[in-house]
Amino acid sequence: MHWGGWVVVAVVCAVLEIVTPSFFIGWFGVGAIAGALTSILRVGLAGQVFVFLAVSLGLVLSTRKIASKWTRQDAHTKTNIDAIVGKTAVVTKEIPANDRGLVKVGGEVWSAESVDGRAIPQGVSVEVLRVDGVRLVVKAPE
């Protein structure tokens, strides 16, 4: 392959690396640059492809662990509504027996019901046990 073809492949890989969240495609661009260099040195197509694959895969495999730390979220980090579970909320509108009231948690007001169906008066601190759709299931202290 002509070295210009490898440069086009490298540029395409660079653009794809920029527009995708993964840290993966760019290494094939580096491999394409290596392929271009071997083309300039008049190495045959099989040699160019071998260098391209060797450099690309070598970089992918050697940096995979580092890249995964940068690009992945910690599996133990709770986000969005999952972060509410286990927090303390304050009843802002009484939760009647077997009905819904309102609680405030993290600065937000949520519809809530008691896990055991008991009434919980306004002002009581409760623990959020789970999120069911748009309402919280809470537990009053014993």
Backbone hydrogen bonds, N-H to C=O, Kabsch-Sander energy under -0.5 kcal/mol:
donor,donor_aa,acceptor,acceptor_aa,energy
5,G,2,H,-1.1
6,W,2,H,-1.1
7,V,3,W,-1.9
8,V,4,G,-2.1
9,V,5,G,-2.1
10,A,6,W,-2.4
11,V,7,V,-2.5
12,V,8,V,-2.6
13,C,9,V,-2.4
14,A,10,A,-2.3
15,V,11,V,-2.4
16,L,12,V,-2.5
17,E,13,C,-2.3
18,I,14,A,-1.7
19,V,15,V,-1.9
20,T,16,L,-1.0
24,F,22,S,-0.6
27,W,24,F,-1.0
28,F,25,I,-1.2
29,G,25,I,-1.1
30,V,26,G,-1.8
31,G,27,W,-2.2
32,A,28,F,-2.0
33,I,29,G,-1.9
34,A,30,V,-2.0
35,G,31,G,-2.2
36,A,32,A,-2.3
37,L,33,I,-2.3
38,T,34,A,-2.1
39,S,35,G,-1.7
40,I,36,A,-2.3
41,L,37,L,-1.6
42,R,39,S,-1.7
43,V,38,T,-2.6
48,Q,44,G,-2.3
49,V,45,L,-2.7
50,F,46,A,-2.2
51,V,47,G,-2.5
52,F,48,Q,-2.8
53,L,49,V,-2.7
54,A,50,F,-2.9
55,V,51,V,-2.8
56,S,52,F,-2.4
57,L,53,L,-2.8
58,G,54,A,-2.1
59,L,55,V,-2.4
60,V,56,S,-2.5
61,L,57,L,-2.8
62,S,58,G,-2.1
63,T,59,L,-1.6
64,R,60,V,-0.9
67,A,63,T,-3.0
68,S,64,R,-2.3
69,K,65,K,-1.2
70,W,66,I,-1.4
71,T,67,A,-2.3
72,R,68,S,-1.8
77,T,74,D,-1.7
78,K,76,H,-0.6
82,D,79,T,-1.5
83,A,80,N,-1.2
84,I,81,I,-1.4
85,V,81,I,-0.7
86,G,128,V,-3.0
87,K,84,I,-2.3
89,A,126,V,-3.0
90,V,104,K,-2.1
91,V,124,V,-2.5
92,T,102,L,-2.1
93,K,102,L,-1.8
95,I,120,I,-2.7
98,N,117,G,-1.3
99,D,96,P,-1.7
101,G,112,A,-2.8
102,L,93,K,-1.8
103,V,110,W,-2.7
104,K,90,V,-2.6
105,V,108,E,-2.7
108,E,105,V,-1.8
110,W,103,V,-3.2
111,S,134,V,-0.7
112,A,101,G,-2.4
113,E,136,L,-2.2
114,S,99,D,-0.5
115,V,138,V,-2.7
117,G,114,S,-0.8
120,I,95,I,-2.6
123,G,91,V,-3.2
124,V,121,P,-1.4
126,V,89,A,-3.2
127,E,139,K,-2.5
128,V,87,K,-2.7
129,L,127,E,-0.6
129,L,137,V,-2.9
130,R,137,V,-1.3
132,D,130,R,-0.5
132,D,135,R,-2.9
133,G,131,V,-0.6
134,V,132,D,-0.5
135,R,132,D,-1.9
136,L,111,S,-2.8
137,V,130,R,-2.6
138,V,113,E,-2.7
138,V,136,L,-0.6
139,K,127,E,-2.1
